[in-house]
Amino acid sequence: MNTLRIGLVSVSDRASQGLYQDQGIPALSDWLSQAMATPFELESRVIPDEQSLIEQTLCELVDEYHCHLVLTTGGTGPALRDVTPEATVAVGDRVMPGFGEQMRQISLNFVPTAILSRQTAVIRKQSLILNLPGQPKSIKETLEGLKDESGHVRVPGIFASVPYCLQLLEGPYVETHPAVVASFRPKSAKREINN
């Protein structure tokens, strides 16, 4: 079976220099371990806010490590050093704007400055690359979505669409734990998994 490979990239000048402990990759790793029902392998990088290096890292994870999914964290605001979206678009074959739109929609429930975020998503070859926020709390919210007191989803998280997107890209069939995030796919695209 084709093992799901996920690349994690934390974009931060200070974390890459060891000035503070990176929080993005641990937050992503923890969330994935809770959310994923499908086994996966991780390939992680902590790099500075340098567009050429971000582009090179994304290409390496897709082209050489054959990651089906690459999640970046950090570098998506309006500050002059925030160039993750530019690097992501530069290496993409197709832009997937719905992911960024939904992330901002979720974050606007918490802070008005969510409109300053420039997260985006692209497809490179047969891989999906997603820019996520930098803060662990925001990462969890945008991936999972917003739930009411009884646990019903009020605003869907972006990860609900990721398994079907990977399936359409002819990647592995991915399943999630519905209690964390329920993946959505049309009935015609669902498979019975025999363990």
Contacts in CASP RR format, 6 or more apart in sequence:
PFRMAT RR
TARGET T0000
AUTHOR 0000-0000-0000
METHOD contacts of the structure
MODEL  1
MNTLRIGLVSVSDRASQGLYQDQGIPALSDWLSQAMATPFELESRVIPDE
QSLIEQTLCELVDEYHCHLVLTTGGTGPALRDVTPEATVAVGDRVMPGFG
EQMRQISLNFVPTAILSRQTAVIRKQSLILNLPGQPKSIKETLEGLKDES
GHVRVPGIFASVPYCLQLLEGPYVETHPAVVASFRPKSAKREINN
1 172 0 8 1.000
2 171 0 8 1.000
2 172 0 8 1.000
3 39 0 8 1.000
3 40 0 8 1.000
3 41 0 8 1.000
3 172 0 8 1.000
4 36 0 8 1.000
4 38 0 8 1.000
4 39 0 8 1.000
4 40 0 8 1.000
4 41 0 8 1.000
4 68 0 8 1.000
4 69 0 8 1.000
4 166 0 8 1.000
4 172 0 8 1.000
4 174 0 8 1.000
5 40 0 8 1.000
5 41 0 8 1.000
5 43 0 8 1.000
5 65 0 8 1.000
5 66 0 8 1.000
5 67 0 8 1.000
5 68 0 8 1.000
5 69 0 8 1.000
6 32 0 8 1.000
6 40 0 8 1.000
6 41 0 8 1.000
6 42 0 8 1.000
6 43 0 8 1.000
6 67 0 8 1.000
6 68 0 8 1.000
6 69 0 8 1.000
6 70 0 8 1.000
6 71 0 8 1.000
7 42 0 8 1.000
7 43 0 8 1.000
7 44 0 8 1.000
7 45 0 8 1.000
7 61 0 8 1.000
7 65 0 8 1.000
7 67 0 8 1.000
7 69 0 8 1.000
7 70 0 8 1.000
7 71 0 8 1.000
8 24 0 8 1.000
8 25 0 8 1.000
8 28 0 8 1.000
8 29 0 8 1.000
8 42 0 8 1.000
8 43 0 8 1.000
8 44 0 8 1.000
8 45 0 8 1.000
8 70 0 8 1.000
8 71 0 8 1.000
8 72 0 8 1.000
8 73 0 8 1.000
9 44 0 8 1.000
9 45 0 8 1.000
9 46 0 8 1.000
9 47 0 8 1.000
9 54 0 8 1.000
9 57 0 8 1.000
9 58 0 8 1.000
9 61 0 8 1.000
9 70 0 8 1.000
9 71 0 8 1.000
9 72 0 8 1.000
9 73 0 8 1.000
10 16 0 8 1.000
10 22 0 8 1.000
10 24 0 8 1.000
10 25 0 8 1.000
10 44 0 8 1.000
10 45 0 8 1.000
10 46 0 8 1.000
10 47 0 8 1.000
10 72 0 8 1.000
10 73 0 8 1.000
10 74 0 8 1.000
11 47 0 8 1.000
11 48 0 8 1.000
11 49 0 8 1.000
11 54 0 8 1.000
11 72 0 8 1.000
11 73 0 8 1.000
11 74 0 8 1.000
11 75 0 8 1.000
11 84 0 8 1.000
12 22 0 8 1.000
12 46 0 8 1.000
12 47 0 8 1.000
12 48 0 8 1.000
12 49 0 8 1.000
12 74 0 8 1.000
12 75 0 8 1.000
13 48 0 8 1.000
13 49 0 8 1.000
13 81 0 8 1.000
14 20 0 8 1.000
15 21 0 8 1.000
15 22 0 8 1.000
15 23 0 8 1.000
15 46 0 8 1.000
16 46 0 8 1.000
16 47 0 8 1.000
16 48 0 8 1.000
17 48 0 8 1.000
22 46 0 8 1.000
23 134 0 8 1.000
23 135 0 8 1.000
23 136 0 8 1.000
24 73 0 8 1.000
24 74 0 8 1.000
24 134 0 8 1.000
24 136 0 8 1.000
24 139 0 8 1.000
25 44 0 8 1.000
25 46 0 8 1.000
25 73 0 8 1.000
26 136 0 8 1.000
27 73 0 8 1.000
27 136 0 8 1.000
27 139 0 8 1.000
27 140 0 8 1.000
28 71 0 8 1.000
28 73 0 8 1.000
28 132 0 8 1.000
28 139 0 8 1.000
29 42 0 8 1.000
29 44 0 8 1.000
31 139 0 8 1.000
31 140 0 8 1.000
31 143 0 8 1.000
31 144 0 8 1.000
31 180 0 8 1.000
32 40 0 8 1.000
32 42 0 8 1.000
34 177 0 8 1.000
34 180 0 8 1.000
35 143 0 8 1.000
35 144 0 8 1.000
35 159 0 8 1.000
35 176 0 8 1.000
35 177 0 8 1.000
35 180 0 8 1.000
35 181 0 8 1.000
36 174 0 8 1.000
36 175 0 8 1.000
36 176 0 8 1.000
36 177 0 8 1.000
37 175 0 8 1.000
37 176 0 8 1.000
37 177 0 8 1.000
38 172 0 8 1.000
38 173 0 8 1.000
38 174 0 8 1.000
38 175 0 8 1.000
38 176 0 8 1.000
43 61 0 8 1.000
43 65 0 8 1.000
43 67 0 8 1.000
45 57 0 8 1.000
45 61 0 8 1.000
47 53 0 8 1.000
47 54 0 8 1.000
47 57 0 8 1.000
49 75 0 8 1.000
49 81 0 8 1.000
49 82 0 8 1.000
49 83 0 8 1.000
49 84 0 8 1.000
50 83 0 8 1.000
51 83 0 8 1.000
51 86 0 8 1.000
51 87 0 8 1.000
51 90 0 8 1.000
52 87 0 8 1.000
54 72 0 8 1.000
54 83 0 8 1.000
54 84 0 8 1.000
54 87 0 8 1.000
54 88 0 8 1.000
55 87 0 8 1.000
55 90 0 8 1.000
55 91 0 8 1.000
58 70 0 8 1.000
58 72 0 8 1.000
58 87 0 8 1.000
58 88 0 8 1.000
58 91 0 8 1.000
58 124 0 8 1.000
58 129 0 8 1.000
59 91 0 8 1.000
59 124 0 8 1.000
61 67 0 8 1.000
61 70 0 8 1.000
61 127 0 8 1.000
62 70 0 8 1.000
62 91 0 8 1.000
62 124 0 8 1.000
62 125 0 8 1.000
62 127 0 8 1.000
62 129 0 8 1.000
63 125 0 8 1.000
66 127 0 8 1.000
67 127 0 8 1.000
68 126 0 8 1.000
68 127 0 8 1.000
68 128 0 8 1.000
68 166 0 8 1.000
68 169 0 8 1.000
68 171 0 8 1.000
68 172 0 8 1.000
69 127 0 8 1.000
69 128 0 8 1.000
69 129 0 8 1.000
69 130 0 8 1.000
69 162 0 8 1.000
69 166 0 8 1.000
70 127 0 8 1.000
70 128 0 8 1.000
70 129 0 8 1.000
70 130 0 8 1.000
71 130 0 8 1.000
71 132 0 8 1.000
72 84 0 8 1.000
72 88 0 8 1.000
72 129 0 8 1.000
72 130 0 8 1.000
72 131 0 8 1.000
72 132 0 8 1.000
73 131 0 8 1.000
73 132 0 8 1.000
73 133 0 8 1.000
73 134 0 8 1.000
73 139 0 8 1.000
74 82 0 8 1.000
74 84 0 8 1.000
74 131 0 8 1.000
74 132 0 8 1.000
74 133 0 8 1.000
74 134 0 8 1.000
75 81 0 8 1.000
75 82 0 8 1.000
75 83 0 8 1.000
75 84 0 8 1.000
75 85 0 8 1.000
75 131 0 8 1.000
75 134 0 8 1.000
76 82 0 8 1.000
76 84 0 8 1.000
76 85 0 8 1.000
76 117 0 8 1.000
76 118 0 8 1.000
76 119 0 8 1.000
76 131 0 8 1.000
76 132 0 8 1.000
76 133 0 8 1.000
76 134 0 8 1.000
77 116 0 8 1.000
77 117 0 8 1.000
77 118 0 8 1.000
78 116 0 8 1.000
78 118 0 8 1.000
82 118 0 8 1.000
84 131 0 8 1.000
85 118 0 8 1.000
85 119 0 8 1.000
85 120 0 8 1.000
85 131 0 8 1.000
88 120 0 8 1.000
88 121 0 8 1.000
88 122 0 8 1.000
88 129 0 8 1.000
88 131 0 8 1.000
89 95 0 8 1.000
89 120 0 8 1.000
89 122 0 8 1.000
91 122 0 8 1.000
91 124 0 8 1.000
91 129 0 8 1.000
92 122 0 8 1.000
92 123 0 8 1.000
92 124 0 8 1.000
92 129 0 8 1.000
93 122 0 8 1.000
93 123 0 8 1.000
93 124 0 8 1.000
93 125 0 8 1.000
94 122 0 8 1.000
94 123 0 8 1.000
95 120 0 8 1.000
95 121 0 8 1.000
95 122 0 8 1.000
96 120 0 8 1.000
96 121 0 8 1.000
96 122 0 8 1.000
96 123 0 8 1.000
96 128 0 8 1.000
96 165 0 8 1.000
97 120 0 8 1.000
97 121 0 8 1.000
98 121 0 8 1.000
99 119 0 8 1.000
99 120 0 8 1.000
99 121 0 8 1.000
99 130 0 8 1.000
99 158 0 8 1.000
99 161 0 8 1.000
100 119 0 8 1.000
100 120 0 8 1.000
100 121 0 8 1.000
100 131 0 8 1.000
100 158 0 8 1.000
102 142 0 8 1.000
102 156 0 8 1.000
102 157 0 8 1.000
102 158 0 8 1.000
103 117 0 8 1.000
103 119 0 8 1.000
103 132 0 8 1.000
103 133 0 8 1.000
103 142 0 8 1.000
103 158 0 8 1.000
104 114 0 8 1.000
104 115 0 8 1.000
104 117 0 8 1.000
104 119 0 8 1.000
105 155 0 8 1.000
106 114 0 8 1.000
106 141 0 8 1.000
106 142 0 8 1.000
106 145 0 8 1.000
106 146 0 8 1.000
106 155 0 8 1.000
106 157 0 8 1.000
106 158 0 8 1.000
107 114 0 8 1.000
107 117 0 8 1.000
107 133 0 8 1.000
107 138 0 8 1.000
107 141 0 8 1.000
107 142 0 8 1.000
108 114 0 8 1.000
108 115 0 8 1.000
109 146 0 8 1.000
109 155 0 8 1.000
110 138 0 8 1.000
110 141 0 8 1.000
117 133 0 8 1.000
118 131 0 8 1.000
119 130 0 8 1.000
119 131 0 8 1.000
119 132 0 8 1.000
119 133 0 8 1.000
119 142 0 8 1.000
120 131 0 8 1.000
121 128 0 8 1.000
121 129 0 8 1.000
121 130 0 8 1.000
121 131 0 8 1.000
122 128 0 8 1.000
122 129 0 8 1.000
123 129 0 8 1.000
123 169 0 8 1.000
126 169 0 8 1.000
126 170 0 8 1.000
126 171 0 8 1.000
127 169 0 8 1.000
128 162 0 8 1.000
128 165 0 8 1.000
128 166 0 8 1.000
128 169 0 8 1.000
130 158 0 8 1.000
130 162 0 8 1.000
132 138 0 8 1.000
132 139 0 8 1.000
132 142 0 8 1.000
132 143 0 8 1.000
133 139 0 8 1.000
133 142 0 8 1.000
142 157 0 8 1.000
142 158 0 8 1.000
143 157 0 8 1.000
143 158 0 8 1.000
143 159 0 8 1.000
143 181 0 8 1.000
144 157 0 8 1.000
144 159 0 8 1.000
144 180 0 8 1.000
144 181 0 8 1.000
145 153 0 8 1.000
145 154 0 8 1.000
145 155 0 8 1.000
145 156 0 8 1.000
145 157 0 8 1.000
145 158 0 8 1.000
145 181 0 8 1.000
146 153 0 8 1.000
146 154 0 8 1.000
146 155 0 8 1.000
146 157 0 8 1.000
147 153 0 8 1.000
147 154 0 8 1.000
148 154 0 8 1.000
153 182 0 8 1.000
156 184 0 8 1.000
157 181 0 8 1.000
159 176 0 8 1.000
159 181 0 8 1.000
159 183 0 8 1.000
160 181 0 8 1.000
160 182 0 8 1.000
160 183 0 8 1.000
160 184 0 8 1.000
161 183 0 8 1.000
161 184 0 8 1.000
162 174 0 8 1.000
162 183 0 8 1.000
163 173 0 8 1.000
163 174 0 8 1.000
163 175 0 8 1.000
163 176 0 8 1.000
163 183 0 8 1.000
163 185 0 8 1.000
164 183 0 8 1.000
164 184 0 8 1.000
164 185 0 8 1.000
164 186 0 8 1.000
164 189 0 8 1.000
166 172 0 8 1.000
166 174 0 8 1.000
167 173 0 8 1.000
167 174 0 8 1.000
167 185 0 8 1.000
167 189 0 8 1.000
173 191 0 8 1.000
173 193 0 8 1.000
174 183 0 8 1.000
175 183 0 8 1.000
175 193 0 8 1.000
176 182 0 8 1.000
176 183 0 8 1.000
END
